[in-house]
């Protein structure tokens, strides 16, 4: 069973907290112990130094082991808080701060202590004169001298190590309490932050599952202005795109099915009627003409769909690296549509500049754009009206405008006019030769050129305007 991100994150956070507490606590405990013991031993050393000077001075007045010397040593022990031992030159203890009945009087200081003092002038370390003191006393021993500077004996000051340990334990106990408080506070905070992090991830996971099952309306709602919020926004943007593409795909399939079904039904029906004799022999040519017309419409539909597919696969950068004479394209396209224009008794008002304008793009594709727009205008313009074609340049952009007087396109239809298989109101759908891909082809071509197209339709005047990038002098000369 896989552990959840929540459990992993919480376990990792708590583990890191425990590790930090242990490391900090351990280092702090060691440092505190060394600090306390070091401070106490320095204090003991200072007390031993003071006592050694005092006893050396008193030795000029009082004999070793005398009542006066014993009383002064006791006073030194009480004032310093440490045990003070005074020994003669042979190492035998003559006075002790514990009193005349002290068990140390008459004992000999350990040889290791005496050798260290004689050799280096000082002894420091744990030492004991009785078995009961073993491991419990820390001793600093110094030499005693007379007024002539001659070695006259030894002074040993000792402290109870258990008191140092107890002081350290109290300090360590406070550190442990602080660590416990930190853990008590940090664990709930970590739990809250982990839940805050994993909850939106769980929500996103559920949304992704819904999306994978076909619910394209699923969206993530994360009200955070951080990386998770940015991730949710990116996901929602992706979901919007996929939902739109899925809708377009469904509409495309439905529209293709519809566009194919109508002519195929007509073809099949009339062909069966001719074969089984339902259609009289004298009318066969009439219905064969309908079959031929519908067959050509199917052919145009398939050809246009292939054109859309090929246009979508072309590299825009390669397309925009070519240049052509845009003025010549418009003139040639008008000539190719002359018969259709004259059949509808239309007139053309061409407002073209005297100097040719060269634009960047695929000449054949832009010719298709101009042809489709002019054909669309000739199809829907009122008989006897004028089609206006304009070309002008502004900075590095060329503008082509094609306008006709005919049925007004409803305002709500304008944003949809470039969609696949879209036909606007009935007045602009009366020509059965159209398959609803002309304007979609126009938009696809211009999108591949990274260009724009706009349409307006007010009071019967419908105008399509698209842009192209003007070719530079160098690009025009290198056209080949």
C-alpha positions as CSV (number, residue, x, y, z in Angstrom):
1,X,0.0,0.0,0.0
2,X,1.4,3.4,-1.0
3,X,1.8,5.9,1.7
4,X,0.2,9.3,1.0
5,X,2.1,12.5,0.4
6,X,0.5,13.8,3.7
7,X,2.0,10.9,5.7
8,X,5.4,11.2,4.0
9,X,5.5,15.0,4.5
10,X,4.4,14.8,8.1
11,X,6.8,12.0,8.9
12,X,9.7,13.8,7.2
13,X,8.9,17.1,9.0
14,X,8.6,15.5,12.4
15,X,11.7,13.4,11.9
16,X,13.7,16.5,11.0
17,X,12.3,18.3,14.0
18,X,13.3,15.4,16.3
19,X,16.7,15.2,14.7
20,X,17.3,19.0,15.1
21,X,16.1,18.8,18.8
22,X,18.4,15.8,19.5
23,X,21.4,17.5,17.7
24,X,20.9,20.9,19.3
25,X,20.1,19.3,22.7
26,X,23.2,17.1,22.5
27,X,25.5,19.9,21.4
28,X,24.0,22.3,24.0
29,X,24.3,19.7,26.8
30,X,28.0,19.0,26.0
31,X,28.7,22.7,25.7
32,X,26.9,23.5,28.9
33,X,28.7,20.7,30.8
34,X,32.0,21.9,29.6
35,X,31.2,25.5,30.4
36,X,29.9,24.7,33.9
37,X,32.8,22.4,34.8
38,X,35.3,24.8,33.2
39,X,34.0,27.8,35.1
40,X,33.9,25.8,38.4
41,X,37.4,24.5,38.0
42,X,38.7,28.0,37.2
43,X,37.0,29.2,40.3
44,X,38.6,26.3,42.3
45,X,42.0,27.2,40.8
46,X,41.6,30.8,41.9
47,X,40.6,29.7,45.4
48,X,43.6,27.3,45.6
49,X,46.0,30.1,44.4
50,X,44.7,32.5,47.0
51,X,44.8,29.8,49.8
52,X,48.4,28.9,48.8
53,X,49.6,32.5,49.1
54,X,47.8,32.9,52.4
55,X,49.1,29.6,54.0
56,X,52.7,30.5,52.8
57,X,52.4,33.8,54.6
58,X,50.9,32.2,57.7
59,X,53.7,29.6,57.8
60,X,56.1,32.4,58.9
61,X,54.1,32.9,62.1
62,X,52.5,29.6,62.8
63,X,53.9,26.1,62.9
64,X,52.5,23.4,60.7
65,X,49.7,21.6,62.4
66,X,49.3,24.2,65.1
67,X,45.9,25.3,66.4
68,X,46.3,28.7,64.8
69,X,47.2,27.3,61.4
70,X,44.2,24.9,61.6
71,X,41.8,27.7,62.4
72,X,43.1,29.8,59.5
73,X,42.8,26.8,57.1
74,X,39.2,26.2,58.3
75,X,38.4,29.8,57.6
76,X,39.9,29.6,54.1
77,X,37.8,26.5,53.4
78,X,34.6,28.1,54.6
79,X,35.1,31.4,52.7
80,X,35.9,29.6,49.4
81,X,33.4,26.7,49.8
82,X,36.1,24.1,49.0
83,X,38.1,21.6,51.1
84,X,41.6,22.9,51.8
85,X,44.4,20.5,52.7
86,X,47.9,21.6,53.9
87,X,50.8,19.1,53.8
88,X,54.4,19.3,54.8
89,X,57.4,18.9,52.5
90,X,57.1,15.1,52.8
91,X,53.4,15.2,51.6
92,X,51.8,14.4,55.0
93,X,48.6,16.3,55.7
94,X,49.0,18.6,58.7
95,X,45.9,20.8,58.5
96,X,42.4,20.4,56.9
97,X,39.5,22.8,56.5
98,X,37.2,20.0,57.8
99,X,38.6,20.4,61.4
100,X,41.0,18.8,63.9
101,X,39.0,15.5,63.8
102,X,39.3,15.3,60.0
103,X,40.4,11.8,58.8
104,X,42.8,13.4,56.3
105,X,45.2,14.7,58.9
106,X,48.2,12.4,59.0
107,X,47.6,10.9,55.6
108,X,50.1,11.3,52.8
109,X,49.0,13.0,49.6
110,X,49.2,10.6,46.6
111,X,52.5,10.2,44.9
112,X,51.1,11.2,41.4
113,X,49.9,14.5,42.9
114,X,53.2,15.2,44.6
115,X,55.2,14.3,41.4
116,X,53.0,16.6,39.3
117,X,53.5,19.6,41.6
118,X,57.2,19.0,41.9
119,X,57.5,18.6,38.1
120,X,55.2,21.3,36.6
121,X,54.2,23.3,39.7
122,X,50.6,22.2,39.6
123,X,48.3,19.2,39.7
124,X,44.8,19.1,38.3
125,X,42.4,16.2,38.1
126,X,40.2,13.7,40.0
127,X,42.0,12.3,43.0
128,X,41.0,10.9,46.4
129,X,42.7,10.4,49.8
130,X,40.0,7.9,51.0
131,X,38.1,5.2,49.1
132,X,34.9,7.0,49.8
133,X,36.1,10.0,47.8
134,X,37.0,7.9,44.7
135,X,35.5,9.6,41.6
136,X,33.7,12.3,43.6
137,X,36.5,14.9,44.1
138,X,38.3,17.2,41.7
139,X,41.7,18.4,43.1
140,X,44.0,21.2,42.3
141,X,47.4,21.0,44.2
142,X,50.0,23.8,44.4
143,X,53.4,24.1,46.1
144,X,54.0,26.1,49.3
145,X,57.1,28.2,49.8
146,X,58.7,30.1,52.6
147,X,59.8,33.7,52.6
148,X,63.1,32.7,51.1
149,X,61.3,31.0,48.2
150,X,62.2,27.5,49.4
151,X,59.7,24.7,49.0
152,X,58.1,24.1,52.3
153,X,55.0,21.9,51.5
154,X,51.9,21.4,49.5
155,X,48.3,22.8,49.4
156,X,45.4,20.9,47.8
157,X,42.0,22.4,47.2
158,X,39.2,20.0,46.2
159,X,35.6,20.3,45.1
160,X,32.8,17.7,45.1
161,X,32.3,16.7,41.4
162,X,28.7,15.5,42.2
163,X,27.7,19.2,42.7
164,X,29.0,20.1,39.3
165,X,27.1,17.2,37.8
166,X,23.9,18.2,39.6
167,X,24.3,21.8,38.3
168,X,24.7,20.5,34.8
169,X,21.7,18.2,35.1
170,X,19.6,21.1,36.2
171,X,20.7,23.0,33.1
172,X,20.2,20.0,30.9
173,X,16.7,19.5,32.3
174,X,15.8,23.0,31.3
175,X,17.0,22.3,27.8
176,X,14.9,19.2,27.6
177,X,11.8,21.1,28.7
178,X,12.5,23.7,26.1
179,X,12.9,21.0,23.5
180,X,9.6,19.4,24.5
181,X,7.8,22.7,24.3
182,X,9.3,23.3,20.8
183,X,8.1,19.8,19.7
184,X,4.6,20.4,21.2
185,X,4.3,23.6,19.3
186,X,6.1,22.6,16.1
187,X,4.2,19.3,15.5
188,X,0.7,20.8,15.3
189,X,2.1,23.6,13.1
190,X,3.7,21.1,10.8
191,X,0.5,19.1,10.7
192,X,-1.4,22.2,9.7
193,X,1.1,23.2,7.0
194,X,1.2,19.7,5.7
195,X,-2.6,19.5,5.5
196,X,-2.7,23.0,3.8
197,X,-0.2,21.7,1.2
198,X,-1.7,18.3,0.5
199,X,-5.4,19.3,0.5
200,X,-5.2,21.3,-2.7
201,X,-3.1,18.5,-4.3
202,X,-5.8,16.0,-3.4
203,X,-8.4,18.3,-4.9
204,X,-6.4,18.6,-8.1
205,X,-6.1,14.8,-8.2
206,X,-9.8,14.4,-7.9
207,X,-10.4,17.0,-10.6
208,X,-7.8,15.3,-12.9
209,X,-9.7,12.0,-12.4
210,X,-13.0,13.7,-13.3
211,X,-11.4,15.2,-16.4
212,X,-9.9,11.9,-17.4
213,X,-13.3,10.3,-17.2
214,X,-14.7,12.8,-19.7
215,X,-16.0,15.6,-17.4
216,X,-14.4,18.5,-19.2
217,X,-16.2,21.0,-17.0
218,X,-14.1,20.0,-14.0
219,X,-12.0,22.9,-12.6
220,X,-9.7,23.4,-9.7
221,X,-10.6,26.0,-7.1
222,X,-7.5,26.8,-5.0
223,X,-7.6,30.3,-3.5
224,X,-3.8,30.5,-2.9
225,X,-1.5,33.1,-4.4
226,X,1.5,30.8,-4.5
227,X,3.0,28.0,-6.6
228,X,0.0,25.8,-6.0
229,X,-2.3,28.6,-7.0
230,X,-0.3,29.1,-10.2
231,X,-0.4,25.3,-10.9
232,X,-4.2,25.4,-10.5
233,X,-4.5,28.3,-12.8
234,X,-2.3,26.5,-15.4
235,X,-4.4,23.4,-15.1
236,X,-7.7,25.4,-15.5
237,X,-6.2,27.1,-18.6
238,X,-5.3,23.7,-20.0
239,X,-8.7,22.4,-19.2
240,X,-10.4,25.3,-20.9
241,X,-8.3,24.7,-24.0
242,X,-9.0,21.0,-24.0
243,X,-12.7,21.5,-23.4
244,X,-12.8,24.0,-26.3
245,X,-10.9,21.6,-28.6
246,X,-13.1,18.7,-27.6
247,X,-16.2,20.8,-28.3
248,X,-14.7,21.8,-31.7
249,X,-13.9,18.2,-32.4
250,X,-17.4,17.1,-31.6
251,X,-18.9,19.9,-33.7
252,X,-16.5,19.1,-36.5
253,X,-17.5,15.4,-36.6
254,X,-21.2,16.3,-36.4
255,X,-20.8,18.9,-39.1
256,X,-18.8,16.6,-41.4
257,X,-21.4,13.9,-40.8
258,X,-24.2,16.3,-41.7
259,X,-22.4,17.8,-44.7
260,X,-21.6,14.3,-46.1
261,X,-25.0,12.8,-45.2
262,X,-27.1,15.2,-47.2
263,X,-25.5,14.9,-50.6
264,X,-24.9,11.1,-50.1
265,X,-28.6,10.6,-49.3
266,X,-29.5,12.6,-52.4
267,X,-27.1,10.7,-54.6
268,X,-28.2,7.3,-53.3
269,X,-31.9,8.1,-53.5
270,X,-31.8,9.4,-57.1
271,X,-29.4,6.6,-58.2
272,X,-31.7,3.9,-56.7
273,X,-34.7,5.7,-58.3
274,X,-33.1,5.5,-61.7
275,X,-32.1,1.9,-61.3
276,X,-35.4,0.6,-60.0
277,X,-37.5,2.6,-62.5
278,X,-39.2,4.8,-60.0
279,X,-37.8,7.9,-61.9
280,X,-39.2,8.0,-65.4
281,X,-36.7,7.6,-68.2
282,X,-37.4,11.0,-69.7
283,X,-36.3,12.6,-66.3
284,X,-33.2,10.6,-65.8
285,X,-30.9,13.3,-67.2
286,X,-32.4,15.9,-64.8
287,X,-31.7,13.7,-61.8
288,X,-28.3,12.6,-63.1
289,X,-27.5,16.3,-63.2
290,X,-28.5,16.6,-59.5
291,X,-26.3,13.6,-58.7
292,X,-23.4,15.2,-60.6
293,X,-23.9,18.5,-58.7
294,X,-23.9,16.7,-55.4
295,X,-20.9,14.6,-56.3
296,X,-19.0,17.8,-57.1
297,X,-20.1,19.3,-53.8
298,X,-18.7,16.3,-52.0
299,X,-15.5,16.6,-53.9
300,X,-15.1,20.3,-52.9
301,X,-15.8,19.4,-49.3
302,X,-13.1,16.8,-49.2
303,X,-10.7,19.0,-51.0
304,X,-11.3,21.9,-48.6
305,X,-10.9,19.6,-45.6
306,X,-7.5,18.4,-47.1
307,X,-6.5,22.1,-47.6
308,X,-7.3,22.8,-43.9
309,X,-5.2,19.8,-42.8
310,X,-2.2,20.8,-45.1
311,X,-2.3,24.4,-44.0
312,X,-2.2,23.5,-40.3
313,X,0.9,21.4,-40.9
314,X,2.9,24.1,-42.6
315,X,5.7,26.0,-40.8
316,X,4.7,29.7,-40.3
317,X,8.3,30.8,-40.3
318,X,8.9,29.2,-43.8
319,X,5.7,30.8,-45.1
320,X,6.7,34.3,-43.9
321,X,10.1,34.0,-45.5
322,X,8.7,34.5,-49.0
323,X,7.5,37.7,-50.7
324,X,5.1,38.4,-53.5
325,X,3.3,41.2,-55.3
326,X,0.0,41.6,-53.4
327,X,-1.4,44.1,-55.9
328,X,-0.9,41.6,-58.7
329,X,-2.7,38.9,-56.7
330,X,-5.8,41.0,-56.2
331,X,-5.9,41.9,-59.9
332,X,-5.5,38.3,-61.1
333,X,-8.2,37.1,-58.6
334,X,-10.6,39.8,-59.9
335,X,-10.0,38.6,-63.4
336,X,-10.7,35.0,-62.5
337,X,-14.0,35.9,-60.9
338,X,-15.1,38.3,-63.7
339,X,-17.6,35.9,-65.2
340,X,-19.3,35.3,-61.8
341,X,-19.4,39.0,-61.1
342,X,-20.9,39.8,-64.5
343,X,-23.5,37.0,-64.1
344,X,-24.9,38.8,-61.0
345,X,-24.7,42.2,-62.7
346,X,-22.2,43.5,-60.1
347,X,-19.7,46.3,-60.4
348,X,-16.3,46.4,-58.8
349,X,-14.7,49.5,-57.4
350,X,-11.0,48.7,-57.0
351,X,-9.0,51.2,-55.0
352,X,-5.4,50.0,-55.5
353,X,-2.2,52.0,-55.2
354,X,-0.2,53.0,-58.3
355,X,3.0,51.3,-56.9
356,X,2.9,47.6,-56.2
357,X,2.9,46.5,-52.6
358,X,5.0,43.4,-51.8
359,X,4.0,41.3,-48.8
360,X,5.5,38.4,-47.0
361,X,3.7,35.0,-47.3
362,X,2.7,32.2,-49.5
363,X,1.3,33.7,-52.8
364,X,-1.0,30.7,-53.5
365,X,-2.4,30.7,-50.0
366,X,-3.1,34.5,-50.0
367,X,-4.6,34.1,-53.4
368,X,-7.0,31.6,-51.9
369,X,-7.8,34.1,-49.1
370,X,-8.6,36.9,-51.7
371,X,-10.5,34.5,-53.9
372,X,-12.7,33.2,-51.0
373,X,-13.5,36.7,-49.8
374,X,-14.3,38.0,-53.3
375,X,-16.3,34.9,-54.1
376,X,-18.2,35.3,-50.8
377,X,-18.9,39.0,-51.6
378,X,-20.1,38.1,-55.2
379,X,-22.3,35.3,-53.8
380,X,-24.2,37.5,-51.2
381,X,-24.1,41.0,-52.7
382,X,-27.4,42.4,-53.9
383,X,-27.7,42.2,-57.8
384,X,-26.6,45.4,-59.4
385,X,-24.6,46.6,-56.4
386,X,-20.9,47.4,-56.1
387,X,-18.1,45.4,-54.5
388,X,-15.4,47.6,-53.2
389,X,-11.8,46.3,-53.0
390,X,-9.2,48.4,-51.3
391,X,-5.5,48.0,-50.7
392,X,-3.3,50.4,-48.7
393,X,-0.1,50.4,-46.6
394,X,0.5,51.8,-43.2
395,X,4.0,51.6,-41.7
396,X,5.1,47.9,-42.2
397,X,1.6,46.6,-42.6
398,X,-0.6,46.1,-45.8
399,X,-4.4,46.2,-45.4
400,X,-6.8,44.5,-47.8
401,X,-10.5,45.4,-47.5
402,X,-13.4,43.7,-49.4
403,X,-16.9,45.1,-48.9
404,X,-20.3,44.3,-50.4
405,X,-23.9,45.5,-50.0
406,X,-26.2,42.6,-49.1
407,X,-27.9,40.9,-46.2
408,X,-26.6,42.1,-42.8
409,X,-24.9,39.5,-40.7
410,X,-26.5,39.4,-37.2
411,X,-24.2,40.8,-34.6
412,X,-24.3,37.5,-32.6
413,X,-23.1,35.6,-35.7
414,X,-20.0,37.7,-36.3
415,X,-17.8,35.9,-33.7
416,X,-18.7,32.6,-35.2
417,X,-18.4,33.4,-38.9
418,X,-14.9,31.9,-39.2
419,X,-15.8,28.6,-37.5
420,X,-15.8,25.3,-39.4
421,X,-19.0,24.6,-41.4
422,X,-20.6,27.7,-39.9
423,X,-23.2,29.4,-42.0
424,X,-24.9,32.5,-40.8
425,X,-28.6,33.4,-41.3
426,X,-30.7,31.9,-44.1
427,X,-30.0,34.8,-46.5
428,X,-26.3,33.9,-46.5
429,X,-26.9,30.1,-46.6
430,X,-29.1,30.0,-49.7
431,X,-26.2,28.8,-52.0
432,X,-26.0,25.1,-51.8
433,X,-22.6,25.1,-53.5
434,X,-21.0,26.3,-50.3
435,X,-19.7,23.8,-47.7
436,X,-19.1,26.2,-44.8
437,X,-15.3,26.0,-45.0
438,X,-14.4,29.1,-47.1
439,X,-14.1,31.6,-44.3
440,X,-12.6,29.0,-42.0
441,X,-9.9,28.4,-44.7
442,X,-9.3,32.2,-44.8
443,X,-8.8,32.4,-41.0
444,X,-6.6,29.3,-40.9
445,X,-4.3,30.7,-43.7
446,X,-4.0,34.1,-42.0
447,X,-3.4,32.5,-38.6
448,X,-0.5,30.5,-40.1
449,X,0.9,33.8,-41.4
450,X,0.5,35.4,-37.9
451,X,-1.9,37.9,-39.5
452,X,-5.3,39.3,-38.5
453,X,-8.7,39.5,-40.1
454,X,-11.8,41.4,-39.0
455,X,-15.4,41.6,-40.2
456,X,-18.1,44.3,-39.7
457,X,-21.7,44.2,-41.0
458,X,-23.9,47.3,-40.5
459,X,-27.0,48.3,-42.5
460,X,-26.3,45.8,-45.3
461,X,-22.6,46.8,-45.7
462,X,-20.4,43.8,-44.9
463,X,-16.6,44.4,-44.8
464,X,-13.8,42.0,-44.4
465,X,-10.3,43.5,-43.7
466,X,-7.1,41.5,-43.3
467,X,-3.5,42.4,-42.8
468,X,-0.2,41.2,-44.2
469,X,3.4,42.2,-43.4
470,X,5.1,44.4,-46.0
471,X,8.3,42.9,-47.4
472,X,11.5,45.0,-47.0
473,X,13.5,46.2,-50.1
474,X,16.1,43.5,-49.5
475,X,13.4,40.7,-49.3
476,X,11.7,42.0,-52.4
477,X,15.0,42.0,-54.4
478,X,15.9,38.5,-53.2
479,X,12.6,37.1,-54.2
480,X,14.2,35.3,-57.1
